[in-house]
Every structure is written in C-alpha cells, then in structure tokens.
C-alpha cells in the first residue's frame, strides 16, 4: 500500500520524498522579522526541498510521483494521467500556494487527565467521584482506582474526604496542613 500525505508549514517550500512510500510535506515557514534566516527543515532520506515552481520543475520527479502529489492535495479533482508534465507541475505549484497556513504549533502541552484530576482535587471546594467521572469520561471505579493506586501509592499524595450536601467530596491534603 502506498502512503500519501500532504501537510503544511509557511513560505511555500515543498518537501518531497523521492522513494516509497510516496510522501509530500508542504512547508510554509512563517515570514517574520528574524535577523537570522531560518534553517531549512531536516529532510528524511530520499526527500528533497523545493521553494519555487522553477525548483519543482528542476526536481526530476517521475510522472507517477507528480500524479501522486497532485492527488494527495485536498480539494483537487483526482487524476489518472499526467497529461502535459509542465502544465501539471505549474498546476501543482499553484495548488500548493493556495493551501492555508497551518495552525501554529503550541509549545503548551495538553494536560493529562491525571493532571486534571489532581488540579480538581486541589481546589478548595474539592470534587466528588461523580464529578471527576463526568470530567474525565471515566467510570466511577476507575476514578477510585486512581485515588488508591496512583495518587496514594505511587505519588504519595494524601486524600481527605468529607460527606457534604453534594455527596462525598475529596481533596488533596497538602503536607504540613
């Protein structure tokens, strides 16, 4: 099975894998006020980087490769034949230039459900097992297992519980409190 993909960056560099599986990464490096030019992205073995229509023409890509790149682009009419090679390359580059800029990569890592549970347990109002189950999508027995196995035994946290109007409410007891 041949893998096909097209993904984006910003500045319209096209990164093309010459070997199997067929793979194209479209890089558009963000333009900005940088005093130093950005280094080119690291290329995997067999990949090339082209930054213009002329470079794409000069890349010596096979007809099969060009056709696969075209058909991997979103929103294009799929082709079975290359037709005129130069026309296809020009159309390919035009389609690459029309691709939207990707969402910027966030340095902030998504918190894990375990981290979310710990944060909820540290709130002054505490949290019930049912509230945690709803927030995480877990079953109630999974939440209780996290309390016993991970929070108490592995992380050494101390949990306190109290019966309140909304049910049994759990809180993390801070050391020295």
Backbone torsions as a table, in degrees:
resi	resn	phi	psi	omega
1	UNK	NA	135.0	-178.6
2	UNK	-93.8	125.9	178.9
3	UNK	-85.7	135.5	178.6
4	UNK	-129.8	135.0	173.1
5	UNK	-156.7	152.2	173.4
6	UNK	-133.3	125.5	178.4
7	UNK	-132.8	161.9	-170.9
8	UNK	-115.0	155.2	166.8
9	UNK	-132.6	-136.3	178.7
10	UNK	-148.4	107.6	177.1
11	UNK	145.2	5.1	171.4
12	UNK	63.0	40.7	168.7
13	UNK	-85.6	141.7	179.5
14	UNK	-115.8	122.0	-178.8
15	UNK	-104.8	119.9	-172.6
16	UNK	-124.8	130.2	177.0
17	UNK	-85.9	124.7	-177.4
18	UNK	-77.6	-24.1	-175.0
19	UNK	-106.6	-177.9	177.3
20	UNK	-80.6	147.0	-6.4
21	UNK	-72.6	155.6	-179.8
22	UNK	-69.2	127.8	-172.1
23	UNK	-150.6	132.1	175.4
24	UNK	-131.1	131.9	174.8
25	UNK	-118.6	124.0	-179.8
26	UNK	-99.0	115.3	-177.5
27	UNK	-102.1	130.0	171.3
28	UNK	-126.2	89.6	180.0
29	UNK	-61.4	138.4	-179.0
30	UNK	-63.1	129.8	174.1
31	UNK	-77.7	141.9	179.3
32	UNK	-167.4	-178.7	178.6
33	UNK	-89.9	73.6	179.4
34	UNK	-101.7	131.5	179.3
35	UNK	-73.3	-27.1	178.3
36	UNK	-112.2	140.9	177.6
37	UNK	-65.5	148.1	178.9
38	UNK	-73.1	138.8	177.0
39	UNK	-69.6	149.5	177.6
40	UNK	-65.3	151.2	178.8
41	UNK	-64.5	153.4	177.5
42	UNK	-67.2	135.9	-179.7
43	UNK	-102.8	140.6	173.3
44	UNK	-78.6	164.8	-179.9
45	UNK	-58.0	132.1	178.0
46	UNK	87.5	-2.1	179.6
47	UNK	-93.7	152.7	173.7
48	UNK	-127.3	161.3	179.5
49	UNK	-123.5	124.8	176.7
50	UNK	-122.5	140.0	-175.7
51	UNK	-117.8	5.8	179.8
52	UNK	-155.6	166.9	176.5
53	UNK	-60.6	-41.2	180.0
54	UNK	-61.9	-41.6	178.6
55	UNK	-66.7	-35.4	177.0
56	UNK	-65.3	-40.2	175.8
57	UNK	-62.1	-39.2	-175.8
58	UNK	-81.2	-5.7	-171.9
59	UNK	-71.9	-11.5	178.1
60	UNK	59.8	39.5	176.7
61	UNK	-78.9	143.0	179.5
62	UNK	-68.6	160.9	177.5
63	UNK	-60.5	-39.9	178.8
64	UNK	-61.2	-43.1	-179.7
65	UNK	-64.1	-46.1	179.2
66	UNK	-60.5	-44.2	180.0
67	UNK	-63.5	-41.1	179.0
68	UNK	-66.5	-40.4	176.9
69	UNK	-61.7	-44.8	179.1
70	UNK	-59.3	-49.2	-175.9
71	UNK	-69.2	-17.3	177.9
72	UNK	-84.8	-12.8	179.4
73	UNK	-71.4	140.8	179.0
74	UNK	-73.8	140.4	172.4
75	UNK	76.8	13.1	177.6
76	UNK	-103.2	154.2	175.8
77	UNK	-74.6	123.1	-176.5
78	UNK	-65.3	145.0	-179.2
79	UNK	-118.7	154.0	174.1
80	UNK	-109.3	-20.1	-179.4
81	UNK	-129.4	151.3	-180.0
82	UNK	-74.4	-41.0	-173.4
83	UNK	71.0	-137.4	178.6
84	UNK	-75.6	120.2	-175.5
85	UNK	-58.1	-48.6	-178.1
86	UNK	-63.0	-39.3	178.7
87	UNK	-64.3	-43.5	179.3
88	UNK	-62.5	-43.0	179.9
89	UNK	-63.1	-42.6	178.5
90	UNK	-63.0	-42.9	178.6
91	UNK	-66.7	-37.9	178.5
92	UNK	-62.3	-47.5	-179.5
93	UNK	-65.1	-40.3	177.9
94	UNK	-60.8	-41.2	178.7
95	UNK	-66.6	-37.1	178.1
96	UNK	-62.8	-42.6	-179.2
97	UNK	-66.2	-24.9	179.8
98	UNK	-83.9	-10.0	-179.6
99	UNK	-63.2	140.4	178.6
100	UNK	-69.9	153.8	174.5
101	UNK	-67.1	141.2	-179.9
102	UNK	-73.5	163.1	174.2
103	UNK	-65.7	137.9	178.8
104	UNK	-63.4	142.8	178.6
105	UNK	-71.8	129.7	-180.0
106	UNK	-89.0	136.2	175.4
107	UNK	-77.2	-19.4	-179.6
108	UNK	-74.7	123.0	179.9
109	UNK	-84.5	138.8	177.2
110	UNK	-63.3	133.1	179.4
111	UNK	-71.0	151.0	178.0
112	UNK	-81.2	165.0	177.7
113	UNK	-63.0	-36.3	178.4
114	UNK	-61.2	-43.7	178.2
115	UNK	-63.8	-37.8	177.2
116	UNK	-63.3	-42.6	179.3
117	UNK	-62.3	-46.3	-179.9
118	UNK	-60.5	-42.8	178.5
119	UNK	-61.5	-41.1	179.6
120	UNK	-67.3	-36.6	179.0
121	UNK	-70.6	-22.8	179.9
122	UNK	-84.7	-11.6	178.1
123	UNK	-65.2	149.0	-178.0
124	UNK	-62.5	-33.9	-179.9
125	UNK	-79.2	-9.4	179.8
126	UNK	67.9	-165.9	-176.8
127	UNK	-156.5	148.7	176.8
128	UNK	-92.3	162.8	176.6
129	UNK	-60.1	-41.5	-179.2
130	UNK	-63.4	-40.7	178.1
131	UNK	-63.9	-40.8	177.7
132	UNK	-66.7	-40.2	178.7
133	UNK	-61.5	-41.7	178.8
134	UNK	-66.2	-44.1	-177.4
135	UNK	-66.6	-35.1	-176.1
136	UNK	-96.9	-18.8	-174.3
137	UNK	81.1	11.0	-179.6
138	UNK	-88.9	164.9	170.8
139	UNK	-78.2	156.0	-179.3
140	UNK	-59.1	-39.3	-179.6
141	UNK	-66.3	-26.7	177.1
142	UNK	-70.3	-40.8	177.6
143	UNK	-61.9	-46.5	179.6
144	UNK	-63.8	-36.9	176.4
145	UNK	-64.0	-37.6	176.0
146	UNK	-62.7	-43.1	178.1
147	UNK	-55.7	-53.4	-173.5
148	UNK	-71.5	-52.3	-173.0
149	UNK	-79.7	-53.1	-172.9
150	UNK	-84.5	-54.6	-173.5
151	UNK	-68.8	-46.9	-177.4
152	UNK	-80.2	-54.6	-172.6
153	UNK	-77.7	-49.5	-175.1
154	UNK	-81.1	-44.1	-176.1
155	UNK	-94.6	-10.9	177.3
156	UNK	68.8	23.8	178.9
157	UNK	-81.3	150.3	177.7
158	UNK	-105.5	125.5	178.9
159	UNK	-106.5	138.9	173.6
160	UNK	-117.5	146.5	176.9
161	UNK	-131.7	150.0	178.5
162	UNK	-144.6	142.8	177.9
163	UNK	-80.9	121.0	179.5
164	UNK	-127.7	-179.2	-178.8
165	UNK	-55.5	-40.3	-176.0
166	UNK	-85.2	1.6	179.8
167	UNK	121.7	-166.8	178.6
168	UNK	-74.5	122.1	-176.2
169	UNK	-108.7	131.9	-178.0
170	UNK	-108.6	145.7	176.6
171	UNK	-142.9	151.6	171.6
172	UNK	-84.0	129.0	176.9
173	UNK	-91.8	119.3	-179.3
174	UNK	-72.7	146.8	179.7
175	UNK	-60.1	135.0	178.3
176	UNK	82.7	5.9	-178.9
177	UNK	-92.0	NA	NA
